[in-house]
Amino acid sequence: MNLDQVQLGNLYRVSGIHAPKGAPQLKGQLEDIGFLPGEQVTLLRKGFLGKGPYMVRVGASTFALRQSEASMIAVESIPNA
């Protein structure tokens, strides 16, 4: 599942970033701010009508992401978290 599809407040683990072929630099940009495989992430808030922007905590940092950016970040549930 992708970060734009998860439940608010639950803990997930980043499993990868799937940038579009026409914009591979987006993968590097998301990794630079902390969205690395294995990193823990929590969706804190969604924008109006459940659309972006999304407020996300990754590690100890909090970021706002567009829906298009959140949809590139693949995550997996952390059991018993």
PDB file with one MODEL, atoms N, CA, C and O in Angstrom:
MODEL        1
ATOM      1  N   MET A   1       0.847  -1.173   0.000  1.00  0.00           N
ATOM      2  CA  MET A   1       0.000   0.000   0.000  1.00  0.00           C
ATOM      3  C   MET A   1       0.889   1.232   0.000  1.00  0.00           C
ATOM      4  O   MET A   1       2.077   1.157   0.316  1.00  0.00           O
ATOM      5  N   ASN A   2       0.310   2.345  -0.352  1.00  0.00           N
ATOM      6  CA  ASN A   2       1.065   3.589  -0.405  1.00  0.00           C
ATOM      7  C   ASN A   2       0.648   4.505   0.739  1.00  0.00           C
ATOM      8  O   ASN A   2      -0.415   4.338   1.338  1.00  0.00           O
ATOM      9  N   LEU A   3       1.503   5.466   1.022  1.00  0.00           N
ATOM     10  CA  LEU A   3       1.295   6.335   2.172  1.00  0.00           C
ATOM     11  C   LEU A   3      -0.021   7.120   2.090  1.00  0.00           C
ATOM     12  O   LEU A   3      -0.589   7.462   3.127  1.00  0.00           O
ATOM     13  N   ASP A   4      -0.506   7.407   0.905  1.00  0.00           N
ATOM     14  CA  ASP A   4      -1.770   8.138   0.794  1.00  0.00           C
ATOM     15  C   ASP A   4      -2.986   7.261   1.069  1.00  0.00           C
ATOM     16  O   ASP A   4      -4.113   7.755   1.047  1.00  0.00           O
ATOM     17  N   GLN A   5      -2.782   5.960   1.330  1.00  0.00           N
ATOM     18  CA  GLN A   5      -3.887   5.023   1.561  1.00  0.00           C
ATOM     19  C   GLN A   5      -3.972   4.528   3.003  1.00  0.00           C
ATOM     20  O   GLN A   5      -4.852   3.726   3.316  1.00  0.00           O
ATOM     21  N   VAL A   6      -3.099   4.972   3.875  1.00  0.00           N
ATOM     22  CA  VAL A   6      -3.027   4.411   5.225  1.00  0.00           C
ATOM     23  C   VAL A   6      -3.965   5.130   6.190  1.00  0.00           C
ATOM     24  O   VAL A   6      -4.483   6.207   5.895  1.00  0.00           O
ATOM     25  N   GLN A   7      -4.170   4.508   7.348  1.00  0.00           N
ATOM     26  CA  GLN A   7      -5.007   5.065   8.409  1.00  0.00           C
ATOM     27  C   GLN A   7      -4.220   6.095   9.215  1.00  0.00           C
ATOM     28  O   GLN A   7      -3.019   5.941   9.434  1.00  0.00           O
ATOM     29  N   LEU A   8      -4.900   7.128   9.646  1.00  0.00           N
ATOM     30  CA  LEU A   8      -4.274   8.151  10.486  1.00  0.00           C
ATOM     31  C   LEU A   8      -3.798   7.555  11.804  1.00  0.00           C
ATOM     32  O   LEU A   8      -4.491   6.743  12.416  1.00  0.00           O
ATOM     33  N   GLY A   9      -2.620   7.962  12.230  1.00  0.00           N
ATOM     34  CA  GLY A   9      -2.121   7.612  13.550  1.00  0.00           C
ATOM     35  C   GLY A   9      -1.457   6.258  13.681  1.00  0.00           C
ATOM     36  O   GLY A   9      -0.809   5.996  14.695  1.00  0.00           O
ATOM     37  N   ASN A  10      -1.594   5.384  12.689  1.00  0.00           N
ATOM     38  CA  ASN A  10      -0.957   4.065  12.766  1.00  0.00           C
ATOM     39  C   ASN A  10       0.497   4.151  12.335  1.00  0.00           C
ATOM     40  O   ASN A  10       0.881   5.038  11.571  1.00  0.00           O
ATOM     41  N   LEU A  11       1.296   3.226  12.829  1.00  0.00           N
ATOM     42  CA  LEU A  11       2.721   3.196  12.519  1.00  0.00           C
ATOM     43  C   LEU A  11       2.975   2.242  11.353  1.00  0.00           C
ATOM     44  O   LEU A  11       2.486   1.112  11.335  1.00  0.00           O
ATOM     45  N   TYR A  12       3.751   2.722  10.383  1.00  0.00           N
ATOM     46  CA  TYR A  12       4.094   1.945   9.198  1.00  0.00           C
ATOM     47  C   TYR A  12       5.602   2.001   8.982  1.00  0.00           C
ATOM     48  O   TYR A  12       6.309   2.783   9.618  1.00  0.00           O
ATOM     49  N   ARG A  13       6.076   1.164   8.079  1.00  0.00           N
ATOM     50  CA  ARG A  13       7.496   1.143   7.720  1.00  0.00           C
ATOM     51  C   ARG A  13       7.594   1.407   6.214  1.00  0.00           C
ATOM     52  O   ARG A  13       6.862   0.814   5.422  1.00  0.00           O
ATOM     53  N   VAL A  14       8.505   2.300   5.835  1.00  0.00           N
ATOM     54  CA  VAL A  14       8.730   2.579   4.418  1.00  0.00           C
ATOM     55  C   VAL A  14       9.347   1.344   3.776  1.00  0.00           C
ATOM     56  O   VAL A  14      10.337   0.811   4.277  1.00  0.00           O
ATOM     57  N   SER A  15       8.766   0.887   2.668  1.00  0.00           N
ATOM     58  CA  SER A  15       9.324  -0.271   1.968  1.00  0.00           C
ATOM     59  C   SER A  15       9.946   0.108   0.631  1.00  0.00           C
ATOM     60  O   SER A  15      10.662  -0.698   0.037  1.00  0.00           O
ATOM     61  N   GLY A  16       9.690   1.312   0.149  1.00  0.00           N
ATOM     62  CA  GLY A  16      10.303   1.763  -1.097  1.00  0.00           C
ATOM     63  C   GLY A  16       9.640   3.010  -1.621  1.00  0.00           C
ATOM     64  O   GLY A  16       8.608   3.445  -1.111  1.00  0.00           O
ATOM     65  N   ILE A  17      10.250   3.589  -2.657  1.00  0.00           N
ATOM     66  CA  ILE A  17       9.703   4.775  -3.315  1.00  0.00           C
ATOM     67  C   ILE A  17       9.603   4.468  -4.794  1.00  0.00           C
ATOM     68  O   ILE A  17      10.558   3.987  -5.406  1.00  0.00           O
ATOM     69  N   HIS A  18       8.444   4.747  -5.365  1.00  0.00           N
ATOM     70  CA  HIS A  18       8.186   4.446  -6.765  1.00  0.00           C
ATOM     71  C   HIS A  18       7.921   5.748  -7.514  1.00  0.00           C
ATOM     72  O   HIS A  18       6.771   6.143  -7.707  1.00  0.00           O
ATOM     73  N   ALA A  19       8.998   6.408  -7.933  1.00  0.00           N
ATOM     74  CA  ALA A  19       8.879   7.664  -8.669  1.00  0.00           C
ATOM     75  C   ALA A  19       8.514   7.387 -10.125  1.00  0.00           C
ATOM     76  O   ALA A  19       8.880   6.344 -10.666  1.00  0.00           O
ATOM     77  N   PRO A  20       7.798   8.307 -10.759  1.00  0.00           N
ATOM     78  CA  PRO A  20       7.467   8.118 -12.168  1.00  0.00           C
ATOM     79  C   PRO A  20       8.724   8.126 -13.033  1.00  0.00           C
ATOM     80  O   PRO A  20       9.718   8.765 -12.686  1.00  0.00           O
ATOM     81  N   LYS A  21       8.678   7.425 -14.144  1.00  0.00           N
ATOM     82  CA  LYS A  21       9.839   7.334 -15.033  1.00  0.00           C
ATOM     83  C   LYS A  21      10.279   8.695 -15.543  1.00  0.00           C
ATOM     84  O   LYS A  21      11.467   8.902 -15.794  1.00  0.00           O
ATOM     85  N   GLY A  22       9.361   9.614 -15.700  1.00  0.00           N
ATOM     86  CA  GLY A  22       9.703  10.943 -16.195  1.00  0.00           C
ATOM     87  C   GLY A  22      10.298  11.868 -15.153  1.00  0.00           C
ATOM     88  O   GLY A  22      10.742  12.967 -15.486  1.00  0.00           O
ATOM     89  N   ALA A  23      10.315  11.441 -13.887  1.00  0.00           N
ATOM     90  CA  ALA A  23      10.822  12.300 -12.807  1.00  0.00           C
ATOM     91  C   ALA A  23      11.569  11.480 -11.758  1.00  0.00           C
ATOM     92  O   ALA A  23      11.161  11.451 -10.597  1.00  0.00           O
ATOM     93  N   PRO A  24      12.668  10.805 -12.153  1.00  0.00           N
ATOM     94  CA  PRO A  24      13.387   9.961 -11.196  1.00  0.00           C
ATOM     95  C   PRO A  24      14.025  10.741 -10.048  1.00  0.00           C
ATOM     96  O   PRO A  24      14.345  10.156  -9.013  1.00  0.00           O
ATOM     97  N   GLN A  25      14.213  12.046 -10.213  1.00  0.00           N
ATOM     98  CA  GLN A  25      14.814  12.855  -9.156  1.00  0.00           C
ATOM     99  C   GLN A  25      13.921  12.925  -7.922  1.00  0.00           C
ATOM    100  O   GLN A  25      14.409  13.188  -6.822  1.00  0.00           O
ATOM    101  N   LEU A  26      12.615  12.693  -8.090  1.00  0.00           N
ATOM    102  CA  LEU A  26      11.710  12.732  -6.937  1.00  0.00           C
ATOM    103  C   LEU A  26      12.058  11.668  -5.906  1.00  0.00           C
ATOM    104  O   LEU A  26      11.910  11.897  -4.706  1.00  0.00           O
ATOM    105  N   LYS A  27      12.517  10.511  -6.359  1.00  0.00           N
ATOM    106  CA  LYS A  27      12.930   9.451  -5.429  1.00  0.00           C
ATOM    107  C   LYS A  27      14.061   9.951  -4.545  1.00  0.00           C
ATOM    108  O   LYS A  27      14.018   9.779  -3.327  1.00  0.00           O
ATOM    109  N   GLY A  28      15.062  10.562  -5.137  1.00  0.00           N
ATOM    110  CA  GLY A  28      16.189  11.100  -4.375  1.00  0.00           C
ATOM    111  C   GLY A  28      15.777  12.185  -3.404  1.00  0.00           C
ATOM    112  O   GLY A  28      16.281  12.247  -2.283  1.00  0.00           O
ATOM    113  N   GLN A  29      14.855  13.048  -3.832  1.00  0.00           N
ATOM    114  CA  GLN A  29      14.394  14.123  -2.957  1.00  0.00           C
ATOM    115  C   GLN A  29      13.673  13.570  -1.735  1.00  0.00           C
ATOM    116  O   GLN A  29      13.890  14.043  -0.619  1.00  0.00           O
ATOM    117  N   LEU A  30      12.809  12.564  -1.939  1.00  0.00           N
ATOM    118  CA  LEU A  30      12.098  11.969  -0.808  1.00  0.00           C
ATOM    119  C   LEU A  30      13.060  11.216   0.114  1.00  0.00           C
ATOM    120  O   LEU A  30      12.906  11.251   1.335  1.00  0.00           O
ATOM    121  N   GLU A  31      14.038  10.543  -0.461  1.00  0.00           N
ATOM    122  CA  GLU A  31      15.042   9.855   0.371  1.00  0.00           C
ATOM    123  C   GLU A  31      15.878  10.855   1.158  1.00  0.00           C
ATOM    124  O   GLU A  31      16.230  10.601   2.310  1.00  0.00           O
ATOM    125  N   ASP A  32      16.199  11.990   0.544  1.00  0.00           N
ATOM    126  CA  ASP A  32      17.006  13.010   1.224  1.00  0.00           C
ATOM    127  C   ASP A  32      16.326  13.556   2.473  1.00  0.00           C
ATOM    128  O   ASP A  32      17.005  13.925   3.431  1.00  0.00           O
ATOM    129  N   ILE A  33      14.994  13.612   2.478  1.00  0.00           N
ATOM    130  CA  ILE A  33      14.310  14.144   3.664  1.00  0.00           C
ATOM    131  C   ILE A  33      13.928  13.047   4.655  1.00  0.00           C
ATOM    132  O   ILE A  33      13.291  13.323   5.672  1.00  0.00           O
ATOM    133  N   GLY A  34      14.320  11.783   4.359  1.00  0.00           N
ATOM    134  CA  GLY A  34      14.153  10.746   5.368  1.00  0.00           C
ATOM    135  C   GLY A  34      13.287   9.559   5.012  1.00  0.00           C
ATOM    136  O   GLY A  34      13.173   8.633   5.815  1.00  0.00           O
ATOM    137  N   PHE A  35      12.671   9.547   3.839  1.00  0.00           N
ATOM    138  CA  PHE A  35      11.818   8.423   3.463  1.00  0.00           C
ATOM    139  C   PHE A  35      12.668   7.300   2.876  1.00  0.00           C
ATOM    140  O   PHE A  35      12.674   7.058   1.669  1.00  0.00           O
ATOM    141  N   LEU A  36      13.380   6.630   3.763  1.00  0.00           N
ATOM    142  CA  LEU A  36      14.282   5.541   3.396  1.00  0.00           C
ATOM    143  C   LEU A  36      13.659   4.204   3.785  1.00  0.00           C
ATOM    144  O   LEU A  36      12.935   4.132   4.778  1.00  0.00           O
ATOM    145  N   PRO A  37      13.927   3.140   3.019  1.00  0.00           N
ATOM    146  CA  PRO A  37      13.406   1.824   3.390  1.00  0.00           C
ATOM    147  C   PRO A  37      13.769   1.457   4.829  1.00  0.00           C
ATOM    148  O   PRO A  37      14.917   1.594   5.254  1.00  0.00           O
ATOM    149  N   GLY A  38      12.764   0.989   5.565  1.00  0.00           N
ATOM    150  CA  GLY A  38      12.955   0.604   6.956  1.00  0.00           C
ATOM    151  C   GLY A  38      12.613   1.689   7.958  1.00  0.00           C
ATOM    152  O   GLY A  38      12.454   1.402   9.144  1.00  0.00           O
ATOM    153  N   GLU A  39      12.496   2.931   7.506  1.00  0.00           N
ATOM    154  CA  GLU A  39      12.193   4.053   8.399  1.00  0.00           C
ATOM    155  C   GLU A  39      10.718   4.004   8.803  1.00  0.00           C
ATOM    156  O   GLU A  39       9.860   3.675   7.984  1.00  0.00           O
ATOM    157  N   GLN A  40      10.428   4.328  10.052  1.00  0.00           N
ATOM    158  CA  GLN A  40       9.048   4.327  10.533  1.00  0.00           C
ATOM    159  C   GLN A  40       8.362   5.633  10.143  1.00  0.00           C
ATOM    160  O   GLN A  40       8.965   6.706  10.178  1.00  0.00           O
ATOM    161  N   VAL A  41       7.083   5.518   9.770  1.00  0.00           N
ATOM    162  CA  VAL A  41       6.330   6.675   9.308  1.00  0.00           C
ATOM    163  C   VAL A  41       4.897   6.599   9.840  1.00  0.00           C
ATOM    164  O   VAL A  41       4.316   5.520   9.952  1.00  0.00           O
ATOM    165  N   THR A  42       4.340   7.777  10.166  1.00  0.00           N
ATOM    166  CA  THR A  42       2.964   7.885  10.651  1.00  0.00           C
ATOM    167  C   THR A  42       2.269   9.014   9.901  1.00  0.00           C
ATOM    168  O   THR A  42       2.819  10.107   9.771  1.00  0.00           O
ATOM    169  N   LEU A  43       1.074   8.755   9.412  1.00  0.00           N
ATOM    170  CA  LEU A  43       0.263   9.796   8.788  1.00  0.00           C
ATOM    171  C   LEU A  43      -0.502  10.509   9.901  1.00  0.00           C
ATOM    172  O   LEU A  43      -1.327   9.896  10.579  1.00  0.00           O
ATOM    173  N   LEU A  44      -0.232  11.798  10.089  1.00  0.00           N
ATOM    174  CA  LEU A  44      -0.825  12.556  11.185  1.00  0.00           C
ATOM    175  C   LEU A  44      -2.131  13.239  10.795  1.00  0.00           C
ATOM    176  O   LEU A  44      -3.070  13.277  11.589  1.00  0.00           O
ATOM    177  N   ARG A  45      -2.198  13.782   9.574  1.00  0.00           N
ATOM    178  CA  ARG A  45      -3.389  14.495   9.116  1.00  0.00           C
ATOM    179  C   ARG A  45      -3.508  14.418   7.612  1.00  0.00           C
ATOM    180  O   ARG A  45      -2.517  14.293   6.892  1.00  0.00           O
ATOM    181  N   LYS A  46      -4.755  14.495   7.151  1.00  0.00           N
ATOM    182  CA  LYS A  46      -5.033  14.611   5.720  1.00  0.00           C
ATOM    183  C   LYS A  46      -5.711  15.950   5.494  1.00  0.00           C
ATOM    184  O   LYS A  46      -6.371  16.483   6.386  1.00  0.00           O
ATOM    185  N   GLY A  47      -5.544  16.480   4.307  1.00  0.00           N
ATOM    186  CA  GLY A  47      -6.172  17.740   3.954  1.00  0.00           C
ATOM    187  C   GLY A  47      -7.666  17.599   3.731  1.00  0.00           C
ATOM    188  O   GLY A  47      -8.258  16.563   4.034  1.00  0.00           O
ATOM    189  N   PHE A  48      -8.257  18.632   3.207  1.00  0.00           N
ATOM    190  CA  PHE A  48      -9.691  18.720   2.959  1.00  0.00           C
ATOM    191  C   PHE A  48     -10.173  17.548   2.118  1.00  0.00           C
ATOM    192  O   PHE A  48      -9.568  17.229   1.094  1.00  0.00           O
ATOM    193  N   LEU A  49     -11.254  16.907   2.541  1.00  0.00           N
ATOM    194  CA  LEU A  49     -11.860  15.758   1.861  1.00  0.00           C
ATOM    195  C   LEU A  49     -10.909  14.572   1.717  1.00  0.00           C
ATOM    196  O   LEU A  49     -11.050  13.769   0.795  1.00  0.00           O
ATOM    197  N   GLY A  50      -9.946  14.464   2.625  1.00  0.00           N
ATOM    198  CA  GLY A  50      -9.022  13.338   2.591  1.00  0.00           C
ATOM    199  C   GLY A  50      -7.944  13.438   1.538  1.00  0.00           C
ATOM    200  O   GLY A  50      -7.170  12.499   1.348  1.00  0.00           O
ATOM    201  N   LYS A  51      -7.882  14.551   0.860  1.00  0.00           N
ATOM    202  CA  LYS A  51      -6.855  14.778  -0.154  1.00  0.00           C
ATOM    203  C   LYS A  51      -5.660  15.449   0.504  1.00  0.00           C
ATOM    204  O   LYS A  51      -5.692  15.752   1.697  1.00  0.00           O
ATOM    205  N   GLY A  52      -4.609  15.680  -0.269  1.00  0.00           N
ATOM    206  CA  GLY A  52      -3.430  16.349   0.266  1.00  0.00           C
ATOM    207  C   GLY A  52      -3.734  17.790   0.601  1.00  0.00           C
ATOM    208  O   GLY A  52      -4.794  18.290   0.223  1.00  0.00           O
ATOM    209  N   PRO A  53      -2.861  18.467   1.286  1.00  0.00           N
ATOM    210  CA  PRO A  53      -1.572  17.951   1.736  1.00  0.00           C
ATOM    211  C   PRO A  53      -1.726  17.004   2.929  1.00  0.00           C
ATOM    212  O   PRO A  53      -2.709  17.046   3.669  1.00  0.00           O
ATOM    213  N   TYR A  54      -0.724  16.162   3.078  1.00  0.00           N
ATOM    214  CA  TYR A  54      -0.678  15.205   4.173  1.00  0.00           C
ATOM    215  C   TYR A  54       0.413  15.628   5.148  1.00  0.00           C
ATOM    216  O   TYR A  54       1.518  15.982   4.737  1.00  0.00           O
ATOM    217  N   MET A  55       0.099  15.591   6.442  1.00  0.00           N
ATOM    218  CA  MET A  55       1.116  15.830   7.453  1.00  0.00           C
ATOM    219  C   MET A  55       1.629  14.466   7.903  1.00  0.00           C
ATOM    220  O   MET A  55       0.865  13.626   8.379  1.00  0.00           O
ATOM    221  N   VAL A  56       2.935  14.258   7.745  1.00  0.00           N
ATOM    222  CA  VAL A  56       3.547  12.953   7.955  1.00  0.00           C
ATOM    223  C   VAL A  56       4.742  13.077   8.890  1.00  0.00           C
ATOM    224  O   VAL A  56       5.536  14.010   8.774  1.00  0.00           O
ATOM    225  N   ARG A  57       4.864  12.140   9.809  1.00  0.00           N
ATOM    226  CA  ARG A  57       6.065  12.069  10.649  1.00  0.00           C
ATOM    227  C   ARG A  57       6.897  10.887  10.184  1.00  0.00           C
ATOM    228  O   ARG A  57       6.411   9.758  10.120  1.00  0.00           O
ATOM    229  N   VAL A  58       8.153  11.157   9.861  1.00  0.00           N
ATOM    230  CA  VAL A  58       9.097  10.098   9.504  1.00  0.00           C
ATOM    231  C   VAL A  58      10.293  10.266  10.432  1.00  0.00           C
ATOM    232  O   VAL A  58      10.932  11.318  10.462  1.00  0.00           O
ATOM    233  N   GLY A  59      10.583   9.217  11.186  1.00  0.00           N
ATOM    234  CA  GLY A  59      11.620   9.344  12.203  1.00  0.00           C
ATOM    235  C   GLY A  59      11.186  10.382  13.213  1.00  0.00           C
ATOM    236  O   GLY A  59      10.098  10.281  13.778  1.00  0.00           O
ATOM    237  N   ALA A  60      12.034  11.391  13.451  1.00  0.00           N
ATOM    238  CA  ALA A  60      11.716  12.455  14.403  1.00  0.00           C
ATOM    239  C   ALA A  60      11.282  13.745  13.705  1.00  0.00           C
ATOM    240  O   ALA A  60      11.098  14.763  14.372  1.00  0.00           O
ATOM    241  N   SER A  61      11.114  13.728  12.383  1.00  0.00           N
ATOM    242  CA  SER A  61      10.774  14.922  11.613  1.00  0.00           C
ATOM    243  C   SER A  61       9.341  14.860  11.108  1.00  0.00           C
ATOM    244  O   SER A  61       8.792  13.780  10.892  1.00  0.00           O
ATOM    245  N   THR A  62       8.738  16.037  10.922  1.00  0.00           N
ATOM    246  CA  THR A  62       7.381  16.136  10.409  1.00  0.00           C
ATOM    247  C   THR A  62       7.407  16.940   9.117  1.00  0.00           C
ATOM    248  O   THR A  62       8.044  17.991   9.040  1.00  0.00           O
ATOM    249  N   PHE A  63       6.705  16.433   8.094  1.00  0.00           N
ATOM    250  CA  PHE A  63       6.683  17.065   6.784  1.00  0.00           C
ATOM    251  C   PHE A  63       5.260  17.146   6.263  1.00  0.00           C
ATOM    252  O   PHE A  63       4.384  16.388   6.681  1.00  0.00           O
ATOM    253  N   ALA A  64       5.043  18.080   5.340  1.00  0.00           N
ATOM    254  CA  ALA A  64       3.803  18.130   4.568  1.00  0.00           C
ATOM    255  C   ALA A  64       4.127  17.608   3.179  1.00  0.00           C
ATOM    256  O   ALA A  64       5.094  18.046   2.555  1.00  0.00           O
ATOM    257  N   LEU A  65       3.324  16.678   2.698  1.00  0.00           N
ATOM    258  CA  LEU A  65       3.517  16.107   1.367  1.00  0.00           C
ATOM    259  C   LEU A  65       2.274  16.316   0.529  1.00  0.00           C
ATOM    260  O   LEU A  65       1.156  16.312   1.045  1.00  0.00           O
ATOM    261  N   ARG A  66       2.474  16.500  -0.774  1.00  0.00           N
ATOM    262  CA  ARG A  66       1.358  16.500  -1.709  1.00  0.00           C
ATOM    263  C   ARG A  66       0.841  15.071  -1.842  1.00  0.00           C
ATOM    264  O   ARG A  66       1.555  14.118  -1.531  1.00  0.00           O
ATOM    265  N   GLN A  67      -0.382  14.926  -2.298  1.00  0.00           N
ATOM    266  CA  GLN A  67      -0.939  13.589  -2.500  1.00  0.00           C
ATOM    267  C   GLN A  67      -0.094  12.811  -3.505  1.00  0.00           C
ATOM    268  O   GLN A  67       0.123  11.612  -3.332  1.00  0.00           O
ATOM    269  N   SER A  68       0.380  13.477  -4.546  1.00  0.00           N
ATOM    270  CA  SER A  68       1.193  12.806  -5.561  1.00  0.00           C
ATOM    271  C   SER A  68       2.494  12.269  -4.963  1.00  0.00           C
ATOM    272  O   SER A  68       2.965  11.206  -5.369  1.00  0.00           O
ATOM    273  N   GLU A  69       3.077  12.986  -4.008  1.00  0.00           N
ATOM    274  CA  GLU A  69       4.305  12.521  -3.360  1.00  0.00           C
ATOM    275  C   GLU A  69       4.007  11.355  -2.422  1.00  0.00           C
ATOM    276  O   GLU A  69       4.734  10.362  -2.408  1.00  0.00           O
ATOM    277  N   ALA A  70       2.942  11.477  -1.642  1.00  0.00           N
ATOM    278  CA  ALA A  70       2.580  10.409  -0.708  1.00  0.00           C
ATOM    279  C   ALA A  70       2.252   9.116  -1.450  1.00  0.00           C
ATOM    280  O   ALA A  70       2.510   8.026  -0.939  1.00  0.00           O
ATOM    281  N   SER A  71       1.690   9.228  -2.644  1.00  0.00           N
ATOM    282  CA  SER A  71       1.325   8.030  -3.402  1.00  0.00           C
ATOM    283  C   SER A  71       2.550   7.292  -3.945  1.00  0.00           C
ATOM    284  O   SER A  71       2.433   6.137  -4.355  1.00  0.00           O
ATOM    285  N   MET A  72       3.712   7.930  -3.956  1.00  0.00           N
ATOM    286  CA  MET A  72       4.950   7.280  -4.419  1.00  0.00           C
ATOM    287  C   MET A  72       5.625   6.455  -3.326  1.00  0.00           C
ATOM    288  O   MET A  72       6.476   5.615  -3.621  1.00  0.00           O
ATOM    289  N   ILE A  73       5.255   6.687  -2.074  1.00  0.00           N
ATOM    290  CA  ILE A  73       5.935   6.053  -0.938  1.00  0.00           C
ATOM    291  C   ILE A  73       5.197   4.783  -0.544  1.00  0.00           C
ATOM    292  O   ILE A  73       4.089   4.835  -0.011  1.00  0.00           O
ATOM    293  N   ALA A  74       5.818   3.651  -0.811  1.00  0.00           N
ATOM    294  CA  ALA A  74       5.231   2.347  -0.455  1.00  0.00           C
ATOM    295  C   ALA A  74       5.539   2.073   1.017  1.00  0.00           C
ATOM    296  O   ALA A  74       6.664   2.268   1.477  1.00  0.00           O
ATOM    297  N   VAL A  75       4.517   1.615   1.745  1.00  0.00           N
ATOM    298  CA  VAL A  75       4.684   1.316   3.175  1.00  0.00           C
ATOM    299  C   VAL A  75       4.078  -0.046   3.488  1.00  0.00           C
ATOM    300  O   VAL A  75       3.272  -0.582   2.727  1.00  0.00           O
ATOM    301  N   GLU A  76       4.485  -0.580   4.618  1.00  0.00           N
ATOM    302  CA  GLU A  76       3.902  -1.834   5.123  1.00  0.00           C
ATOM    303  C   GLU A  76       3.569  -1.644   6.583  1.00  0.00           C
ATOM    304  O   GLU A  76       4.221  -0.871   7.285  1.00  0.00           O
ATOM    305  N   SER A  77       2.557  -2.349   7.034  1.00  0.00           N
ATOM    306  CA  SER A  77       2.155  -2.278   8.440  1.00  0.00           C
ATOM    307  C   SER A  77       3.250  -2.875   9.317  1.00  0.00           C
ATOM    308  O   SER A  77       3.974  -3.785   8.914  1.00  0.00           O
ATOM    309  N   ILE A  78       3.344  -2.340  10.514  1.00  0.00           N
ATOM    310  CA  ILE A  78       4.256  -2.907  11.514  1.00  0.00           C
ATOM    311  C   ILE A  78       3.390  -3.710  12.474  1.00  0.00           C
ATOM    312  O   ILE A  78       2.572  -3.134  13.191  1.00  0.00           O
ATOM    313  N   PRO A  79       3.556  -5.027  12.500  1.00  0.00           N
ATOM    314  CA  PRO A  79       2.733  -5.856  13.396  1.00  0.00           C
ATOM    315  C   PRO A  79       2.904  -5.458  14.859  1.00  0.00           C
ATOM    316  O   PRO A  79       4.009  -5.154  15.309  1.00  0.00           O
ATOM    317  N   ASN A  80       1.802  -5.467  15.587  1.00  0.00           N
ATOM    318  CA  ASN A  80       1.798  -5.177  17.029  1.00  0.00           C
ATOM    319  C   ASN A  80       2.352  -3.814  17.359  1.00  0.00           C
ATOM    320  O   ASN A  80       2.960  -3.630  18.414  1.00  0.00           O
ATOM    321  N   ALA A  81       2.152  -2.848  16.469  1.00  0.00           N
ATOM    322  CA  ALA A  81       2.643  -1.500  16.759  1.00  0.00           C
ATOM    323  C   ALA A  81       1.511  -0.624  17.236  1.00  0.00           C
ATOM    324  O   ALA A  81       1.723   0.552  17.532  1.00  0.00           O
TER     325      ALA A  81
ENDMDL
END
